[in-house]
């Protein structure tokens, strides 16, 4: 019995960047998405890139994901990877109020580097399995996402994982929608200059 092979020609490639404070679980989420394992301890100074063929809503795509280091001493590299990213997962830990408060800073930095008023982003509230340590409520997370007009998803990379694939897939959907809206806007602008 033949199995369908993953197509490799002309697949869209999405450059996704995972940002957030150190210790919020960026690497745990990324490794869970790519390798389907939970890594509780990971060197916070490692910046790593991953590549994966995946099917989203019946369409194959290549996801090129950069898991950023989260440490302040690496901030000089931030603008460089932000320039090349197609979309961003802004991750905070529900057990760390400061990481939540820094969401604004990441959001503003992305918009400044991209020189845009809006850009594809998903706000990820991680470590929701640690209910007894929770310091940021769902309502607070949703309010923050609404304030920035971005999608909000709660995740846990710990086995069994919760919404890990959904977070990455949703970012691809947000990017696709953003590109489509930009294309339609460009067509309308051209039509106003060159009416038929």
C-alpha positions as a Markdown table, in Angstrom:
| # | Residue | x | y | z |
|---|---|---|---|---|
| 1 | Unk | 0.0 | 0.0 | 0.0 |
| 2 | Unk | 1.5 | 3.3 | -1.1 |
| 3 | Unk | 1.7 | 6.2 | 1.3 |
| 4 | Unk | 1.5 | 9.8 | 0.2 |
| 5 | Unk | 5.0 | 11.4 | 0.1 |
| 6 | Unk | 5.6 | 14.8 | 1.4 |
| 7 | Unk | 5.8 | 17.1 | -1.6 |
| 8 | Unk | 9.1 | 19.0 | -1.7 |
| 9 | Unk | 8.9 | 21.2 | -4.8 |
| 10 | Unk | 7.6 | 24.8 | -4.5 |
| 11 | Unk | 6.4 | 24.5 | -1.0 |
| 12 | Unk | 5.8 | 27.8 | 0.8 |
| 13 | Unk | 8.4 | 28.4 | 3.5 |
| 14 | Unk | 7.5 | 30.3 | 6.7 |
| 15 | Unk | 10.2 | 31.8 | 8.9 |
| 16 | Unk | 8.8 | 31.7 | 12.4 |
| 17 | Unk | 10.6 | 33.3 | 15.3 |
| 18 | Unk | 9.9 | 32.4 | 19.0 |
| 19 | Unk | 10.6 | 35.3 | 21.3 |
| 20 | Unk | 10.1 | 35.9 | 25.0 |
| 21 | Unk | 12.0 | 36.2 | 28.3 |
| 22 | Unk | 14.5 | 33.5 | 29.3 |
| 23 | Unk | 12.9 | 30.6 | 31.2 |
| 24 | Unk | 9.4 | 30.9 | 29.8 |
| 25 | Unk | 9.7 | 27.6 | 27.9 |
| 26 | Unk | 10.4 | 28.8 | 24.3 |
| 27 | Unk | 12.8 | 25.9 | 23.7 |
| 28 | Unk | 10.5 | 23.3 | 25.4 |
| 29 | Unk | 7.7 | 24.4 | 23.1 |
| 30 | Unk | 9.9 | 24.3 | 20.0 |
| 31 | Unk | 11.4 | 20.9 | 20.8 |
| 32 | Unk | 8.0 | 19.5 | 21.7 |
| 33 | Unk | 6.7 | 20.7 | 18.3 |
| 34 | Unk | 9.6 | 19.3 | 16.3 |
| 35 | Unk | 10.7 | 16.2 | 18.2 |
| 36 | Unk | 7.6 | 15.4 | 20.3 |
| 37 | Unk | 9.5 | 15.2 | 23.5 |
| 38 | Unk | 9.5 | 17.3 | 26.6 |
| 39 | Unk | 12.9 | 18.8 | 27.7 |
| 40 | Unk | 12.6 | 20.2 | 31.2 |
| 41 | Unk | 16.1 | 21.7 | 31.3 |
| 42 | Unk | 17.6 | 23.5 | 28.4 |
| 43 | Unk | 20.6 | 25.9 | 28.1 |
| 44 | Unk | 18.9 | 29.4 | 27.9 |
| 45 | Unk | 21.9 | 30.8 | 26.0 |
| 46 | Unk | 21.4 | 28.5 | 23.0 |
| 47 | Unk | 19.8 | 30.0 | 19.9 |
| 48 | Unk | 18.7 | 27.2 | 17.6 |
| 49 | Unk | 17.0 | 26.9 | 14.2 |
| 50 | Unk | 14.7 | 24.0 | 13.2 |
| 51 | Unk | 13.2 | 23.0 | 9.8 |
| 52 | Unk | 10.0 | 20.9 | 9.4 |
| 53 | Unk | 7.7 | 19.9 | 6.6 |
| 54 | Unk | 4.2 | 20.0 | 8.0 |
| 55 | Unk | 0.6 | 19.9 | 6.8 |
| 56 | Unk | -1.7 | 22.7 | 7.9 |
| 57 | Unk | -5.3 | 22.8 | 6.8 |
| 58 | Unk | -4.6 | 20.3 | 4.0 |
| 59 | Unk | -1.6 | 22.3 | 2.6 |
| 60 | Unk | 2.0 | 21.3 | 3.0 |
| 61 | Unk | 4.5 | 23.9 | 4.1 |
| 62 | Unk | 8.1 | 24.2 | 5.3 |
| 63 | Unk | 8.4 | 25.8 | 8.8 |
| 64 | Unk | 11.8 | 27.4 | 9.5 |
| 65 | Unk | 11.7 | 28.1 | 13.2 |
| 66 | Unk | 14.2 | 30.2 | 15.2 |
| 67 | Unk | 14.2 | 29.5 | 18.9 |
| 68 | Unk | 15.8 | 32.6 | 20.3 |
| 69 | Unk | 18.0 | 32.9 | 23.5 |
| 70 | Unk | 15.9 | 35.2 | 25.8 |
| 71 | Unk | 18.9 | 36.6 | 27.6 |
| 72 | Unk | 19.5 | 40.3 | 27.5 |
| 73 | Unk | 23.1 | 39.9 | 26.4 |
| 74 | Unk | 21.8 | 38.5 | 23.1 |
| 75 | Unk | 19.6 | 41.6 | 22.4 |
| 76 | Unk | 22.0 | 42.8 | 19.8 |
| 77 | Unk | 21.1 | 39.8 | 17.6 |
| 78 | Unk | 17.4 | 40.4 | 18.1 |
| 79 | Unk | 16.9 | 43.0 | 15.4 |
| 80 | Unk | 18.7 | 40.9 | 12.9 |
| 81 | Unk | 16.4 | 37.9 | 13.3 |
| 82 | Unk | 13.4 | 40.1 | 13.6 |
| 83 | Unk | 14.1 | 41.6 | 10.2 |
| 84 | Unk | 13.9 | 38.2 | 8.5 |
| 85 | Unk | 10.9 | 36.7 | 10.4 |
| 86 | Unk | 7.6 | 36.2 | 8.7 |
| 87 | Unk | 5.8 | 35.9 | 12.0 |
| 88 | Unk | 6.4 | 35.7 | 15.7 |
| 89 | Unk | 5.3 | 33.6 | 18.7 |
| 90 | Unk | 5.6 | 35.9 | 21.7 |
| 91 | Unk | 5.8 | 33.5 | 24.7 |
| 92 | Unk | 5.4 | 34.3 | 28.4 |
| 93 | Unk | 5.0 | 32.0 | 31.3 |
| 94 | Unk | 1.8 | 32.1 | 33.3 |
| 95 | Unk | 4.0 | 31.5 | 36.4 |
| 96 | Unk | 6.1 | 34.6 | 35.8 |
| 97 | Unk | 4.4 | 38.0 | 35.9 |
| 98 | Unk | 7.5 | 39.9 | 34.7 |
| 99 | Unk | 7.6 | 37.8 | 31.5 |
| 100 | Unk | 4.0 | 38.8 | 30.9 |
| 101 | Unk | 4.7 | 42.4 | 31.5 |
| 102 | Unk | 7.5 | 42.3 | 28.9 |
| 103 | Unk | 5.1 | 41.2 | 26.1 |
| 104 | Unk | 4.5 | 44.9 | 25.3 |
| 105 | Unk | 8.3 | 45.4 | 24.8 |
| 106 | Unk | 8.6 | 42.5 | 22.4 |
| 107 | Unk | 5.5 | 43.6 | 20.5 |
| 108 | Unk | 6.7 | 47.1 | 20.1 |
| 109 | Unk | 10.2 | 46.0 | 19.1 |
| 110 | Unk | 8.9 | 43.8 | 16.4 |
| 111 | Unk | 6.7 | 46.6 | 15.0 |
| 112 | Unk | 9.6 | 49.0 | 15.1 |
| 113 | Unk | 12.1 | 46.7 | 13.4 |
| 114 | Unk | 9.5 | 45.7 | 10.8 |
| 115 | Unk | 8.4 | 49.4 | 10.4 |
| 116 | Unk | 4.7 | 48.4 | 10.5 |
| 117 | Unk | 1.6 | 49.2 | 12.4 |
| 118 | Unk | 0.7 | 45.5 | 12.5 |
| 119 | Unk | 2.5 | 42.2 | 11.8 |
| 120 | Unk | 1.7 | 38.5 | 12.2 |
| 121 | Unk | 2.1 | 37.5 | 15.9 |
| 122 | Unk | 0.5 | 35.0 | 18.3 |
| 123 | Unk | 0.6 | 35.6 | 22.1 |
| 124 | Unk | 1.5 | 32.3 | 23.8 |
| 125 | Unk | 0.7 | 31.8 | 27.5 |
| 126 | Unk | 3.0 | 28.8 | 28.4 |
| 127 | Unk | 3.2 | 26.5 | 31.4 |
| 128 | Unk | -0.5 | 26.4 | 32.0 |
| 129 | Unk | 0.0 | 22.9 | 33.5 |
| 130 | Unk | 1.5 | 24.6 | 36.6 |
| 131 | Unk | -2.0 | 25.7 | 37.9 |
| 132 | Unk | -0.8 | 26.0 | 41.5 |
| 133 | Unk | 1.9 | 28.5 | 40.5 |
| 134 | Unk | -0.1 | 30.5 | 38.1 |
| 135 | Unk | 0.2 | 34.3 | 38.4 |
| 136 | Unk | -1.3 | 35.5 | 35.1 |
| 137 | Unk | -5.0 | 34.6 | 34.5 |
| 138 | Unk | -6.5 | 33.7 | 31.1 |
| 139 | Unk | -8.5 | 36.9 | 31.2 |
| 140 | Unk | -5.3 | 39.0 | 31.6 |
| 141 | Unk | -3.7 | 37.1 | 28.7 |
| 142 | Unk | -6.7 | 37.6 | 26.5 |
| 143 | Unk | -6.8 | 41.3 | 27.3 |
| 144 | Unk | -3.2 | 41.7 | 26.4 |
| 145 | Unk | -3.8 | 39.9 | 23.1 |
| 146 | Unk | -6.9 | 42.1 | 22.4 |
| 147 | Unk | -4.9 | 45.2 | 23.2 |
| 148 | Unk | -2.4 | 44.3 | 20.4 |
| 149 | Unk | -5.0 | 42.7 | 18.1 |
| 150 | Unk | -3.3 | 39.4 | 18.1 |
| 151 | Unk | -4.3 | 35.8 | 18.7 |
| 152 | Unk | -4.0 | 34.3 | 22.2 |
| 153 | Unk | -3.3 | 30.6 | 22.8 |
| 154 | Unk | -2.5 | 28.8 | 26.1 |
| 155 | Unk | 0.0 | 26.0 | 25.9 |
| 156 | Unk | 2.0 | 23.4 | 27.9 |
| 157 | Unk | 5.0 | 21.6 | 26.5 |
| 158 | Unk | 4.9 | 19.1 | 29.3 |
| 159 | Unk | 3.6 | 15.6 | 28.4 |
| 160 | Unk | 0.8 | 15.4 | 27.4 |
| 161 | Unk | 1.4 | 18.6 | 25.5 |
| 162 | Unk | -1.4 | 21.1 | 25.1 |
| 163 | Unk | -1.9 | 23.3 | 22.0 |
| 164 | Unk | 1.8 | 23.2 | 21.0 |
| 165 | Unk | 1.1 | 22.3 | 17.4 |
| 166 | Unk | -1.9 | 24.6 | 17.4 |
| 167 | Unk | 0.3 | 27.6 | 18.3 |
| 168 | Unk | 2.7 | 27.1 | 15.4 |
| 169 | Unk | -0.1 | 26.3 | 13.0 |
| 170 | Unk | -2.1 | 29.3 | 14.0 |
| 171 | Unk | 0.9 | 31.6 | 13.4 |
| 172 | Unk | 1.1 | 30.2 | 9.8 |
| 173 | Unk | -2.6 | 30.9 | 9.3 |
| 174 | Unk | -2.1 | 34.5 | 10.6 |
| 175 | Unk | 0.8 | 35.0 | 8.2 |
| 176 | Unk | -1.2 | 33.6 | 5.3 |
| 177 | Unk | -4.1 | 35.9 | 6.1 |
| 178 | Unk | -1.7 | 38.9 | 6.5 |
| 179 | Unk | -0.1 | 38.2 | 3.1 |
| 180 | Unk | -3.5 | 37.8 | 1.5 |
| 181 | Unk | -4.9 | 41.0 | 2.9 |
| 182 | Unk | -1.7 | 42.9 | 1.8 |
| 183 | Unk | -2.1 | 41.5 | -1.7 |
| 184 | Unk | -5.7 | 42.5 | -1.9 |
| 185 | Unk | -4.9 | 46.0 | -0.6 |
| 186 | Unk | -2.1 | 46.3 | -3.2 |
| 187 | Unk | -4.5 | 45.3 | -6.0 |
| 188 | Unk | -7.1 | 47.8 | -4.9 |
| 189 | Unk | -4.4 | 50.5 | -4.8 |
| 190 | Unk | -3.2 | 49.6 | -8.3 |
| 191 | Unk | -6.8 | 49.6 | -9.6 |
| 192 | Unk | -7.4 | 53.1 | -8.2 |
| 193 | Unk | -4.3 | 54.3 | -10.1 |
| 194 | Unk | -5.0 | 52.3 | -13.3 |
| 195 | Unk | -8.8 | 51.8 | -13.5 |
| 196 | Unk | -10.0 | 49.4 | -16.2 |
